[in-house]
Amino acid sequence: MNEKENKVLLGDSGLEMFFQEQAERLLQTNPKKETTPPAEYLLSLLQNMKKLLTTLERPWDQYIPIIHCGTLLYTQRIEGASAKMKVAQLSTELITTLSYLDHAGRLIDNMAKYYHQQIHELSKFMEKEAAQEKEKS
């Protein structure tokens, strides 16, 4: 959804309500950040998610043999069937996740674009809000 579509669907007040609600919900999950203004907190989270998605190394499938070898070496050193079984389950989940990520490159790229758009729109909203506050003063 581009900027024009957002304005048609939400309008300026709808966009403001959307960002405000998102920021307040996220602030509730992290009580340490209560001193940060909600919009700034939301912006930092969006920027961190975009950074995470754009700095992931690819291809991930090249790490599967390394993880498998490391898991085998580790299981040789631990004792107990239940501990070995847990390590096997965890490494299987990790390898499955790496395999999924390797095939989800387009999805990850689209998510990064989405976060970039959200950052842009929220920054514009914050600038507009700051300008209105300045006019009031």
N, C-alpha and C positions, 0 to 999 in steps of 0.2 A: 504494500500500500504506500503510495507516494504522498507527498505533502498536501497536494490539492485534494486527494481523496480523503485524507484525514480531516481537512477543514470542512469538507462537505458532510462527512458522516458525524463528526464530533463537534465541529465548531470550536472557537477559541475557548469557550467556557468548558466544553466537554473534554478538550485536551488537557486543560488545567486540572479538572477533576480527576481524570485518569492518572496523571502523573502524581497528584497529591495522594490519591488512594494507594497507588503502588508504593510510594515512598513510605507512607505510614505503616502499611502492612510489613514491609521489610524492616522497618525500625523496630517493630514489635518483636521480631525474631532475634534481635541483637540489642539487649538493653544497655550495653556499654556505649552505644552510639547515640544516646538520647540527646547529647549536647550538640550534635551535628544537625544542621537544618535538613529536613527531609529530602528536599530536592537535591542538595549536594550529596547526601548519602546515596540516593538512587543513582545519580550520575557516576559516582565512584564505583558502584557495583557494576553498572553497565560497562564502564571502561575496563574494569578488571576481567569481566567475562569475555569481552572482545579481545583483550590481550591474550587471555588463555587460549581462545579458539584460533587466533592467528599465529601463535608461536608454537603450536604443537608440531612436533617433527613427524614427517611421513616418509616412507611407508612404515606402518607399525608392524606389519607381518614379519619384517626382518628380525624383530626382537623375540619372536616365539621360540626359536631354537635355543636362544640364550636363557630364557626363562625356564624352559623345560630342563636344560642341563643343570641350571642352578638349583631347581627343585629336586632333581634326582640326587645331586650331591648333598643337599641339605637333609633329605629324608634318610640318607645312609648314616648320618651322624646322630639322628634323634632316636629315642627309644619309645616303644609303645605303639600299638596298632592304631589307637584312636588319634594320637598326635600325627602319625603318618597319613591317616585318612583325611584329617582336617587340612593338612598341607596340600595333599593331592586335590581336594575340592577347591581350595582357594586358588591354586595355580591354574586349575581348569577354568574357573571363573575369569581369571585375569587373561588367559589366552583367548577365551571366547570374546571378551571385551575388546582385546586388541584386534582380533579378526573382524569384529563388527566395525570398529573404528576405521580399519583399513578399507572397508567397502562403503563407508559413509562419508567420504570426502566431500561430495556435493552438498550433503546435508550440513556438514560443518561449515563449509564456505557460505551457504545461505544463512546460517545462524549468525555468522560473523557480520554479514551484510545487514541483517536485521538489527543487531546490536549497534552497528555503526549509524543506522538511520535513527534509532531511538536516542542515541547520544546527541546526534545533530538536532533533533527536534526538542529534546530536553534543554540543550544549551540555548537554543533560540528562545524557548519559553522562559528560562532563567534570566536571560538578557532583557527580555521584554518586561519581566516582573521587576527587575532592578531599575530599569528606566522609569517605570511607573512609580516606584518608591521614591526615586530621585525627584520626580515632578511634584510629588506630594510634599516633599521637604522644603 
